[in-house]
C-alpha cells in the first residue's frame, strides 16, 4: 500500500507487539506478525472519511500510524486515529496477542524515496516520532500490554480541553488520567466510559496476572 510523502504537525501513534522477543523463542512470532500486518492493513484499507485519512506502515513488530487532515477539527482527527488504534488492537486481541501504543501530537515527516536502483528506502523523522518511540520504551512509567496512552505535552488546546472536561464523546469518552501526570490513557477495551474502572482495576492487579492471563481478561471484555 503506497504512502504519499508527508510533512507537518499531526497526531502520530507508535505501536508494537507486547512480548515479541519471548514469542521468537516460543515459535509464535510469525503468527503474531501475520495477525499484526493483516489486521493493520485491513483496517487502514477500509477507511471512508474524505476529511481525515490515517496512513501507516509496519516494520518487524512495530507500526507507525499518522493522520492526514483535510479540514477537520483536531478533536475529530484524534478520534479517527483512536478508532484505527482500537480496531487493530481488537483484531490482535481476538487473535491472542496484545500491543503497546503511544500517541503524540507534533511535527512528523515521512518521505517515500528511492536512493538506489531496486533499493527502496523510506525516511521517517520528527519530534512526534521520537516522543512516541521513547515513551513506548520507557521504564518509568512502564507501558503494559494492551495499553494505549497519549502524551499530554503539546496537545492542541481544543483536544486538551475536550479531554480535561470529561465531556468528550465517542473515543474521547474512553480517555482518562491514570497513574501518570504526563499521560492520558485510552481504554479501547472498555465498551463505554462506565467500564473504564473495571479495566483500570485489572491493570492495578497486574502482579497477579501474567501475559496470557491478562490477554484472556481483555478478550472476555470484548465478547
C-alpha positions in Angstrom: 0.0 0.0 0.0 1.7 3.2 -1.2 2.0 6.1 1.2 2.4 9.6 -0.1 5.1 11.7 1.5 4.0 13.9 4.4 5.5 16.8 6.4 3.8 18.8 9.2 2.2 18.7 12.6 0.0 15.7 13.2 -1.2 13.0 15.6 1.1 10.0 15.4 0.9 6.6 17.1 3.8 4.2 17.6 2.7 0.6 18.4 4.5 -2.7 18.9 3.7 -6.3 19.8 3.9 -6.9 23.5 6.2 -9.8 24.4 7.6 -10.3 20.9 11.1 -11.4 22.0 9.6 -14.2 24.0 7.4 -15.2 21.0 10.5 -15.5 18.9 11.8 -18.2 21.3 8.4 -19.9 21.6 7.7 -20.1 17.9 4.7 -17.8 17.9 6.4 -14.7 16.3 5.3 -15.5 12.7 1.7 -15.9 13.8 1.8 -12.6 15.7 3.4 -10.8 12.8 0.8 -12.2 10.4 -2.1 -11.0 12.6 -0.4 -7.6 13.1 0.2 -6.9 9.4 -3.0 -8.3 8.1 -5.1 -6.6 10.8 -3.3 -3.3 10.4 -3.5 -3.1 6.6 -7.1 -4.3 6.6 -8.1 -1.6 9.0 -6.3 1.1 7.1 -7.6 0.0 3.7 -11.3 0.3 4.5 -11.3 3.9 5.6 -14.0 6.0 4.1 -13.5 9.5 5.5 -12.7 12.2 2.9 -11.5 14.8 5.5 -9.2 12.6 7.6 -7.0 9.8 6.5 -4.9 7.5 8.7 -1.7 6.3 7.0 0.6 3.7 8.4 3.4 1.2 7.8 4.7 -1.8 9.7 8.3 -2.9 10.2 9.1 -6.1 12.1 7.0 -6.0 15.3 6.4 -2.2 15.2 3.8 0.0 13.4 3.6 3.8 12.8 0.3 5.5 12.2 -0.3 9.1 11.4 -3.2 11.4 10.4 -3.7 13.5 7.3 -6.2 16.3 7.9 -8.2 18.0 5.1 -10.0 20.5 7.2 -11.5 18.5 10.1 -11.1 19.6 13.7 -8.2 18.4 15.8 -10.7 16.6 18.1 -12.1 14.7 15.1 -8.6 14.0 13.9 -7.7 12.3 17.2 -11.0 10.5 17.2 -10.1 9.0 13.8 -6.7 7.8 14.9 -8.1 6.3 18.1 -10.7 4.4 16.0 -8.0 2.8 13.9 -5.9 2.0 17.0 -8.9 0.5 18.6 -9.7 -1.8 15.7 -6.2 -3.0 15.3 -6.0 -3.8 19.0 -9.3 -5.6 18.9 -8.2 -7.7 15.9 -4.9 -8.6 17.7 -6.6 -9.4 20.9 -9.0 -11.8 19.2 -6.0 -13.5 17.6 -4.4 -13.9 21.1 -1.9 -11.0 21.0 -1.5 -7.6 22.6 0.0 -4.3 21.5 1.5 -1.4 23.4 0.8 2.1 21.9 2.0 5.6 22.5 0.4 8.7 20.8 1.7 12.2 20.5 1.0 15.4 18.6 3.8 17.2 16.9 6.0 17.5 13.8 6.3 14.4 11.7 7.9 13.8 8.3 7.5 10.8 6.1 9.4 10.7 2.8 8.9 7.9 0.3 12.0 7.8 -1.8 14.3 5.5 -3.9 18.0 6.1 -3.4 19.4 3.3 -5.5 18.0 1.3 -8.3 15.9 -1.6 -7.0 16.5 -0.5 -3.4 13.6 1.4 -1.8 14.1 3.4 1.4 11.5 5.3 3.5 12.8 8.2 5.6 11.0 8.9 8.9 11.8 11.8 11.2 10.2 14.3 13.5 9.6 15.2 17.1 6.3 13.2 17.3 8.1 10.0 16.2 10.9 10.4 18.7 8.5 11.1 21.6 6.3 8.1 20.9 9.2 5.7 20.4 10.9 6.9 23.6 7.7 6.8 25.5 6.9 3.3 24.4 10.3 2.1 25.5 10.3 3.9 28.8 10.5 2.1 32.1 9.0 4.9 34.2 6.1 4.9 33.8 6.2 1.5 32.1 3.5 0.9 29.5 1.9 -2.5 29.9 0.5 -5.0 27.3 -2.8 -3.8 25.8 -2.4 -0.2 27.0 -2.6 2.9 24.8 -1.5 6.2 26.2 -1.5 9.8 24.9 1.4 12.1 25.7 -0.1 15.3 27.1 2.8 17.6 26.1 2.0 19.7 23.1 -1.6 18.5 22.6 -3.7 21.1 20.7 -5.7 23.2 23.1 -9.1 22.1 21.8 -8.1 18.5 22.4 -6.7 19.0 25.8 -9.9 20.9 26.8 -12.2 18.2 25.5 -10.3 15.5 27.4 -9.9 17.5 30.6 -13.6 18.4 30.7 -14.6 14.8 30.9 -17.4 15.5 28.4 -15.8 14.1 25.3 -17.9 11.8 23.2 -17.0 8.8 21.0 -13.5 7.5 21.6 -12.6 10.6 23.7 -15.0 9.3 26.3 -12.7 6.4 26.9 -9.7 8.6 27.8 -8.8 9.2 31.5 -5.8 10.1 33.6 -4.1 7.0 35.1 -1.1 6.9 37.4 0.9 9.5 35.3 0.8 13.3 35.2 2.3 13.2 31.7 -0.2 11.0 30.0 -3.8 10.3 29.3 -4.8 6.6 28.9 -7.2 5.5 26.2 -9.0 2.4 27.4 -10.0 1.0 24.0 -11.0 -2.3 25.6 -13.9 -0.7 27.6 -17.2 -0.8 25.7 -18.2 2.5 27.3 -17.0 5.1 29.8 -18.7 3.2 32.7 -16.5 0.2 32.0 -13.2 2.0 32.5 -13.0 1.4 36.2 -13.1 -2.3 35.8 -10.3 -2.2 33.2 -8.2 0.0 35.4 -8.7 -2.4 38.3 -7.5 -5.2 36.1 -4.2 -3.4 35.5 -4.0 -2.4 39.2 -3.7 -6.1 39.9 -1.0 -6.8 37.3 1.2 -8.6 39.8 -1.4 -11.4 39.9 -1.9 -11.6 36.1 0.8 -12.8 33.7 0.7 -12.0 30.0 -1.7 -14.7 28.9 -4.0 -14.2 31.9 -4.3 -10.5 31.1 -4.8 -11.5 27.4 -7.8 -13.7 28.4 -9.3 -11.0 30.5 -9.2 -8.5 27.7 -10.7 -11.0 25.2 -13.5 -11.7 27.6 -14.2 -8.0 28.0 -14.5 -7.7 24.2 -17.0 -10.5 23.9 
